[in-house]
Amino acid sequence: MRASPLDDAAFLTAEAPEGVAPRFHGAAALDAPREEVVAATLWATAQGIYEATVDGMPVTESVLNPGWTSYEWRLAYQSFDVTATVRGGTGDLEVGLLLGNGWWRGRLGFGAANANYGEGIAVAAALEVEFRDGRRQRLTTSPEWRATASGITRNSLYKGQTVDARVHGDEPALAVRAVEIDHATLEPQAAPPILRHETLAPRRIWQSPSGRTLVDFGQNLVGWLRFTVRGRRGDVIRLRHAEVLEDGELGTRPLRHADATDELILSGGDDVFEPTFTFHGFRYVEVEGWPGELGPEDLEAVVVHSEMARTGHFRCSDELVNQLIENAIWSQRGNFLSVPTDCPQRDERLGWTGDIAAYAASASFPFDTSDFLDSWLRDLRLETEHAPDRAVPFVVPAVLKYADFPEGHLGEWSGPTAIWGDAAVWVPQALWHAYGDRERLAAHYPAMVLHLASIEPLISERGLWENGNQFGDWLDPDAPPEDPAAAKADPAVVATACLYRSASFAADAAKELGKDEDAARWRALAERTRAAFVRHYVQADGQIQSDCATVYALAIAFDVLEDEVRDRAADRLAALVRASGYRVTTGFAGTPFVTWALSETGHVEDAYRLLLERECPSWLYPVTMGATTVWERWDSMLPDGSINPGEMTSFNHYALGAVVDWIHQVVGGLRPASPGYGRVRVEPRPGPGIEWAETSLLTRGGPVTVAWRVSDGELTLEVGLPDGVPVDVVLPDGRVVEVAGGGHTFSARV
Ligand code: BGC
């Protein structure tokens, strides 16, 4: 069994109704005077979420601890340096722990899922104080600790939080008991902490047609409201959150079962409200019961997400494209909250694997995602190892295994699946390209093996992945709102192309890791798959079965096709893209790759036209509709301003924003030439509609900047480089110039 600083700490639970957050309290006389304290550390974790205080002071700025991991094998504990607090305190040493439901007793999932890790929640902590003479004192949670009901009388991630400010802590004690947990699951937190970031002030406050008070924060964000208020004791302020308006009222239908409603019951004095045991995806809030008139200075929205360093920036001459980039950044921030989620607002917020498979490369440019996604990939590996079919689950953490779904519901949607299961390969692949960390590649490799091994028995005699369930080109804009899997692309064509990509990268990874036998196995699988794909799906004239943009995008971008067929397939793709009037025709599968497939085969102009199209469906259509995040559907909001009738309609889903990877690398022209940008390739590909672009990235080797401008057919390119990073500059006239360090300027005819 692993030793953890919490091994002698009991996990405490209290007899309280499910909504009530108990507050635990432990105290001890200090063994030596306060000034003798040289170090003090608090370790804590929970099956649930907790907030800790030492001597009445919060121990951290981070929230929603311990975050969400695959709790069955990894329950993260946090460690907080509380030396200053303990040295500066008076009287007995005191630890306070407030315990909420979080993801543990979260009733997570859509429809009737109600998935739960357990019916009880529990918290453990250990405070260790070290004195000048080397002695140590420990105060750890034990059944002797006291608990009372806090003022939090309702707390749920989906439904929201109620705080009764009349509760003071002198309420009758709750029964406390210790619960057994497997301490071997405890490990130090690997994921970055969840933090409050900026706050936003209301942009507008007004009365809706039905007379309700509405607030617009001007940005679809994830977090909660914060305010201080005074009113009549016992009165209730109620806050309902939503991403959009419909007919001038809050558009809550897309939230499905997530009430996203917070309440404050006033004490009669000054009440500070900040509901930190829930979170909401919202731009608008309906405020009911505010004492007096609500003004813009009365409340603020707090933006909450996992900590990630900002590394990449992009700007260009097209303001709509700049807004698209901003929207993608906001969607990433909102959905990188402990785990990479599909969406942050409705009764879902799950680690859907397909969404991050599509988006990982895009995500790893603006932000350093390495620690965040590494932690999630550890869960993916554990869940896959423990899955009955040893297939990558659709969501990680795989909480849906606890769902109350009617018999068969999950059965019908289970087993190895392209794109979703390919997260086991594509997410590590994106991290490898962005950061080049070999140790992590090695840690992620076993899940690649499991994924490919789970597909092998499904490969048909023809060598194709044509058996089993597929989500396919999910959310193809031509699929009916109620059937998002009904795409134009043949799901077996999509799956077989994805298998080729995954087997190819697994072969590269195995080779990199010195696993030659594995490399040969995956290379052979890739080659067999490629041959079968070409033989059964591709005609001599380059036409690919089901003849829609997605199948061409995948076959070309994944390098399934040989030169001549590839050119013909590329011409067919370009023809399809033109025939659709440059409206997008791809879903989750094709969207990240369609512009790549065009630009890498001599169709840069078509790629630009596709990017810059504004009519629905297109990347810029939501921007023209005032979107401030990436939408789940190409038309989450219809051109007439009404919400898409599909029950699955979020306004904050990053997956279809996956074109931003291409924007950074091809429009911006900043690409890794070797893993982790150890060698950089600067190759901007100017096209019609964009006159200039400025791109920068803080790589592991230092900052790289690329700025280009085209006027009168002449490209001026400025490159700024750190020392010691070799860079190949590829100019539109075909010249390749090797440079290193400092600033360099080039010009060329376009
Ligand atoms: C989620 C998607 C997810 C999909 C898979 C949806 O409900 O929001 O983003 O990948 O289900 O079926």
Residues whose N, C-alpha, C, O or C-beta is under 5 A from the ligand:
A	BS01	BGC	D342 W352 G354 D355
